[in-house]
Amino acid sequence: MPLTNIEIKNAKPRTKPYKLWDGGSLYIEVMTTGSKLWRWKYRVNKSENRFSIGPYPEISIKQAREARDGARALLRNGIDPNAHKKAKKATQSKTAGDTFEVLALEWHTGRSRIWSSIHSKNVMDRLTRNVFPYVGRTSIAEITVPELLRLLRRIEERGANETAHRVLGNISEVYRYAIASGKAERNIALDIKGALQPVVKTHLPAITEPKRVGELLRMIDGYSGTLPVQCALKLAPLVFVRPAELRNARWAEVDFESREWRYVITKTATPHIVPLCNQAIDILQTLKPLTGRSEFVFPNARSLLRPMSNNAVLAAMRRMEISKDEMCGHGFRAMAKTILIEELGYSEALTGLQLAHRRKDPLGNAYNRTTFIRERTEMMQEWANYLDGLKLNERS
């Protein structure tokens, strides 16, 4: 049961500190001196941690719960609440506030509001592992190009060339934030562009031959796992969005009346519309009674407060004996693009719009998310009908 003021006030000190639990891992620790301190218990990488909120009654029950919810939101976005609190305190010192780590944490906190939790965590992990140990405590204005190049060379020596490019991109974004904040005069990360080892692009595995697509769809229809995973598998080829976008789909984004799923693409921070075909609507309506209590269309198997694991769909495909060399989560996008263009005759421009590829018109303006929405809606329904035909072996 949640704590009340009477319970807290009546709590007497004992020979050892003890806890009074409020809910959601929030508790008051009653010290031997009689002082009462709000704390929140949480885990990062399976390690148990404590987040100190403050003393009672200076911090009321309501304020403590709000602080817990704020810390929980940070954690969902891949930010350790204690690290965030430490960085916030450091910004009060001008010297500390100029360091690369502090500015990177400020930048990351701001961007995390529009990123998915997994992307937010991946960015922070890259910085924590590859950048902070080498230049984290150095004033950003004093970091040199050779220093940055050395830390990037360390990543290349591990054979992680793509990671090196991603880290350089993150560093460049931090510099842009620092310039806007008046903490740096120029982006020295741009001086390194072209100095890194190139990334050898490999095509993600995807099934694009119509007969094999029909076989894949029949295997998906026969999958006997949990209903959310079944529905995610069936919806993936119909909407062909990025895997992270599918598993992070929220019920509030789905409009059954307009038959649209509207969300913001995490990768580019741009709005996007997925017209929902009849088959997709049927799948979502089947799932709604089961997961409608959650914010997420596909909640985590262990908690309605988190989205489905990024491995859930992949694991299901492997259980169906679809090898990693044949198909991956991103493969549904390549499947749709190839067949829509080569088999159904749609233009690369229209399919690119639905795939949410970055594209500008001849005047240099980014396309509005409603561009060619009628044509895209018709395309999505024809695509779904075509897939139904493949499942029935009509076009195989």
N, C-alpha and C positions, 0 to 999 in steps of 0.2 A: 504494500500500500504506500502511496506517496506520503512524504513527511508533512507534518503540520508544525506551525510555530509552537504550539503547546508542547509537542513531543520534544522538539529541539531545546526549548527553554528548560524543560524538566530533566534533560539528560545530565547526569552528575558525573564528575571525573572518577576514574577508577585507578587502580595501581598500574594499569597499562592502557595505552590508547586503544580505542575501539571505534567501530564504524556504525553509522545509522544510514541505511540505504534508502534513497528516494525513488529511483527508477532510471532506466536507461544508463546504468553504470555510474550514475551520479550519487555521491554520498557525502556525509559530513563525518569528519574524523574528530572525535572528542579526545582532546589531549589530557594528560595527567594534570596539567595546570588549570584545566577547566576551559581553555580556549577551544573554539569550535571552527574547523576549517573545511571549506567546500573543496572537494576534489572530484575529478572524473577519471575513471579507469578506461583505457583503450589499448588497442594492440596495433603495432606496426611490424610487419614482417614476422609475425608470430611472437614478438616480444611484448610483454606487458609493460605499460607505461602509465604514469600518473600526471594529470594536468591540474595544476593548482589554480583555483578560481578566486579564492579570497576568504576572509573570515566572516563568520556569522556573528552578529546581525548586520554588520556593515553591508554585506552582500545578502540581499533577501532571497527567499526561496525562488521567487519569480526571476530575479536577476541571475541566479545560479543556473536555473534551467535554460534561460536564454543563452548564457555563456556556454553551457554544454552543447546546445543545438548549434551554436556558431562553430565550436571546435569540431563537432561531428561533421558539419558541412565542409570544413577545411580538409578533414581526413578523407571524405568521399572524393575530393578533388586531388588526392595524392599529396597533400601538404601535412606534415607532422605539426600538430598544434603547438607543441613546445618549441620547435624550431622557428615557427612563425612568430611566436611570442618573443623569442630571443632576438630575432631580426628586427621586430618592431621596436624593441627597446634600444637596439643598436642605432637605429636611425635617429634617435634623440641626440646622439653624439655626431657632430659634423664629420669628424675623421672617420668613424666607423661607418657612417652613412655613405661615404664615397667608395667603399670597397666593392669589388665586383660581386662578391657573394650577397651582400645586402641589397644591392641594386637588382641582382638577378632574382632574389626572393620577392622583391617588390613587383618586378615585371611578371613573374610567374603567378603571383597571387591575383593580379589583375586579369591576366589571360585565362586563368583557371575558371573564371566565371562563365566563359563561353566554350571551354573545352570539355570533352568527356573525361571522366575520372581516370580511365586507363591511359589516355593521351597525356593528361596532366602528370600522372605518376611516371610515365616513361620519360618525359622531358626532365622532371626533377631528378630521376635516377641517373640520366646521362650527365647532368651538370654535377651532381654529387660525386659521381665516380670519376669523371674525366677532367673536370675543370676546377672545382673548389679546392682540391688538395694542392694545386699548383699556383693559382693566382687568386683564389677566393678572398684572401685577406689583404690583397694589394689594392691600393687606390686605383680605380679604373682609369684615371688619367695618367697613371705611371706605368701601366702595363705596356710592353713593347711588342711589336710584330714578331720578332724572333721568339719571345716567350710563348706567344700563342701558337706559333708554328711548331715549337718543340712539343707542346702538350698534344697537338694534333698528330704529330709523327708517332708519339707513343701509341696512339689508338691504331694507326696504320700498321705498326709493327705487330699488332695482334691479328692482323689480317682483316680488321673491321673497317674497311674503306668507306662503306656506306654510313657507318656510325660517325666516322670522322667528318663527313660532309654534313650530317645532321647536327652534330655538335657545333660546327662552324656556323651553321644557320642560326642556332639558338644564341650563340655568342653575339652574332650580328644584331639580332633582335634586342638583346640586352643593351648593346651600345646605342641603338636607336632610342631606346627608353631613356638611357643616361643622358643623351644629347637633349632630348625633350625636357629632362629634369634639370638641365643646367650643370650636370656633373661631368660631362665630357664634351669635347669640341668637335671630334670627328670619329667616324666608325673605322677603326684600324683593321677590323675583320675583313673589310673589303680588299685590303692590300694582299690578302692571302688567297683570294679567289684565283684559281688556276694553278696554285702551287701544290694542291693535294693530288694524290693518286686518283685516277678516274674510277668511277664505279662501273663495273661490268654488269649491264642490265641483263637479267634473265626473265623470260616470260613466266608468269605464274601459271601453274598447270590448270587447264580448263578443258572440259568436254564441249566441243563445238560441232561435231558431226551429228546430224539430225537423228540417225538411227541410235547412236549411243546416248543421245540426250533422252530419247524415249525410254531407253532401258534404265537410265538414271532416275527419271521421274517415277517409273513404276517401282523402283527400289525404295524411293522416298515414301511413296504411298503405302508400302508394306512395312515401313519401320514401326516397331512396337514399343518405342520408348515413351517417356512422359508426354502428355498432351502439349505443353508449351514447346518442347523440342520438336515434336511432330509438326506443329503449326509453323515454327520458325523455318524448318526445312522446306515445307510446302510454300511458304511465302517468299523465301529467298529468290527462287527463279522468277517469280511474278513481278517483284519490285526491283530486283537487281541493284540494290544500294550497297554501300560498303558494309562489311560485316559488323563493324562497331556501331554504325548507324541503325542497323536492324535490331541488334540486341539492346540498344539504349532507347528504342522507340517508347514513347509515352502515350498513354490513353488520351491525355489532354490534346495531343497533336493530331489525333485521328478524328475526322469529321465524317460521320456516317451519312449525314444529310447531303453534303456536297460531294461525298465520295472521294475525299482527298486526305492525304497524310502530309501535313506541313511541319517542317522542322528546320533548324539551322544546322548547316553542315559544319561540323567541328573543324575540319581541316582548313576550310577557307573562311569560316565565320559568315557565310552567306545563306540567306533563306532559300529553301527548295521545296518544290511540290512534287509529290508522287501521286498521280491519278490512280485510284483504286478500282481495278476491274471487278467484275461480278464475283470471280473466283476468290479474289483477295478479301472482299467484303464478307463472303461466306466463312472464310477461315477465321477472320477477326471476330465475327459474331459467335462462332463456336467457342472461341477462347475467352471471350469477355466474361461469362459467368464464373469462370475459374480464377482468372487473374485480375478482374476488374477492381478488386479492393486495393491493388497495388498501383503505385504511380506508373510502373513499367508494364508494357504489354507482355514482355517476357522476363518476369522476375527471376531472381536467383533461387535455386532449389532450396537454399537454407534460410533465405530472408527475403521478404517482400519489399524491403527497403533498398535492395541492390538489384541491378540488372543481371541477366543471365551471364554466366561465365563465358569468356571469349573462346573457351575450348569446347563448349557444349555441342555446337553444331559440327565442329571438326571431329570430335570424339564419336558423334553419331555416325558420321560418314565412314569413319574407320571401322566401326562395328558392322557397318553394311559391307565391309571389305572393299571400299572405294579408296584406293591407295593415294598417298600424298603426292605421288608423281603424276596422278591422273586428274585430280580435282582438289581445289582448295576453296575457302570461303569467298575469295575474290573472283573465283572462276565463273560464278554466275553472271558477273558483269561482262567478262569476255565472251561468254556463251551468248548473252543477249545481243551484244554489239555485233558479233560476227553473223549471227543468223538473221537479225533484223535487216542488216545491210545486204547480205549475200543471198538470202532466201526470200525475204519478204519485200525487198526492194526499197527500204526506207533510206533516206539520205544520212550521211555521216553527221551532218550538222544537227538534224533532229534527234538522232540517237545520242549525240554528244550532249545536247541540252538535257535529256532525261537522265543521262549518266552523271550530270552535274560536273562535267569537265569545264575547266576554266576556259572561257572563250569570250572574245570581244567582237563587237560589230565593226564595220569599216570605219566608223568615226572614233573608235577606241573606247566606246562605252561598254561596260559589262551588261550582258543580257539580263533583263528582269526575269524573276522566277516565273512570271505568268506568260512569258514569250511562247507563242505557239501552243498554248495549253490545250486548246481544242484538238489540234492535230496530235498532240502527245497523248491525250486521253483516248483517242481512237486507236492510236498505235498500241497502247498498253492493253486494250481489250482484244485487239487482233492477235497480239503476242500471246496472251493467255489462251485464246481459242486455239492457236497454232500448237501450243504445248499440250493442250488436251488431245489434239489430234495425234500428236506423237505418242502420247501414252496409250492411245487406242490402236496404235500401229497403223494409222491411216496414211501417214506420210513417211513412214520409215521404209 
